[in-house]
Amino acid sequence: MDAIVEFLKELHSNIICSICRGYFCEPVTIGCGHSFCRACLSSSWRLGAQDFSCPECRQNSQDGEIPLVNMRLAELTEFGKELCSKILQSTEGQSQCVTHKKPFKLFCEEDQTALCVTCCETPEHEAHNISPIQEAAQKYKRELEHIRSCLGKHLEEDEKLLAEEERFAINWTWIFTGEFHRLHLLLMEEENRCLERIKQEQKASQDRISQHMQSLQNLMQELQEAGQQANLDLLQDARQLLGRSEAVLAQRAKAVTPELREYPIPGLIEMLNRFRVDLTLDPTSTDSCVSVSWDFKSAEAKEDWPVETEDFFCHPVLARQAFSSGKQYWEVDVTQVPQWLLGIYTPYLRRKRTRNMNCGFVFLLRCVKKEGDYYLQTYPGSLNHRMKGPLPRVGVYLEYSSGILAFYNVLRSCLIYKFHSIPFTVPVKPVFSPGPPLPGTKPGPMTLCSADSHLCACCYSSQ
């Protein structure tokens, strides 16, 4: 029996935390070999402390990090607690100390064991907090009852919170569903207005072209009749007829070239910004006609820009990034460049298309300025539209899997042009060109906008 008692004492001493004096809870063992409750050691090693030492032997720890839980010691602690509990229950029936053969009347708080009067007089328990068993039991009963009461209140509160959360989720689901439904209706109304506007503007454009055609026909009839007049009559009307002919011919470009129409789509740019990417320029991809800024975000045409034989490919600069999947959106500030070029470049497609840029494939949007007017053109494609004024910022959206490339007027939140069903097979790179500059003007930079930059109407300045 004495051997069992000694074994229990030894076991008890090995599963007790020297900080809280209770059984280990998530025990951890540090470098010196001593073990503590994880929470006790964490409290002892205060956050940011310069000296992480063992609370027992004061030996410094190497890294000051809380070790992982010692699972073997945790299992030993559970085994020891269960064994001590069974031994205590078996000795309670005898109600006496095995060592001194005297009844248990006292309880040691530190060791959590029942003691006889003689046990508490030993040096082992001399400095411990000892109280009568009945008093200690009542104390723990009160504490356990208090904890049970708190847990009951918390459980009741959590049940109420859970019910409120369920009601909250149902209400917000209904609210958001209603908001999206309302938004769908508003978008449908806006779509119908845009479609009606397109019809009206298309009719106005057709009427304008028809009127111009009628003017040409009338002029041709007058010219034919003038050719049959007598010389004297012809000379009297010739100057006026020639002047009217020149005026009609001068108006032809504006009469026939369609104006780029703006159909704003609410929330368009906000949605595209979900796919915003930060691009940087590759200075090695261009030639001496274009300079790239130190942060690789701007490209600027040099003043000695040569005359191009093929206008659409004016010394391009490629982005460092390449895309082979997903959806990407980027914006380019072209406020300071009246003429520019934007798009993508890919070295290979599934189907043959017109090639350029060193036998690669390009899809481009280009802005040119002629006689004070701005024109947008696409390559490949048939877009050749006149604009009311310059664009301050252009958005470019790439959807690789669907083969979509779209250009947007960021300020007006409207579509400029969209390529679709492009058969991509290899990574594509964004391409830029800040020119050619207009004669007699100082070239400005074309700037890649950062992902967190946004454009509002107050940012717009005419070219």
Salt bridges, closest charged atoms under 4 A:
GLU56 OE2 - HIS34 NE2 3.72
GLU78 OE2 - LYS81 NZ 3.85
GLU82 OE2 - LYS86 NZ 3.41
GLU109 OE2 - LYS139 NZ 3.60
ASP111 OD1 - ARG21 NH2 3.94
ASP111 OD2 - HIS125 ND1 3.40
ASP111 OD2 - HIS128 ND1 3.59
GLU124 OE1 - LYS9 NZ 3.80
GLU145 OE2 - ARG148 NH2 2.79
GLU156 OE2 - LYS160 NZ 3.91
GLU157 OE1 - HIS154 ND1 3.91
GLU179 OE1 - ARG182 NH2 2.80
GLU190 OE1 - ARG193 NH2 2.65
GLU201 OE2 - ARG197 NE 2.88
GLU201 OE1 - ARG261 NE 3.65
ASP207 OD2 - LYS203 NZ 3.11
GLU222 OE1 - ARG244 NH2 1.94
GLU259 OE1 - ARG386 NH1 3.65
GLU262 OE1 - ARG412 NE 3.77
ASP278 OD1 - LYS297 NZ 3.68
ASP287 OD2 - HIS315 ND1 2.53
GLU308 OE2 - HIS315 NE2 2.44
ASP311 OD2 - ARG366 NH2 3.95
GLU331 OE1 - ARG276 NH2 3.26
GLU331 OE1 - ARG393 NH1 3.05
ASP373 OD2 - LYS254 NZ 3.69
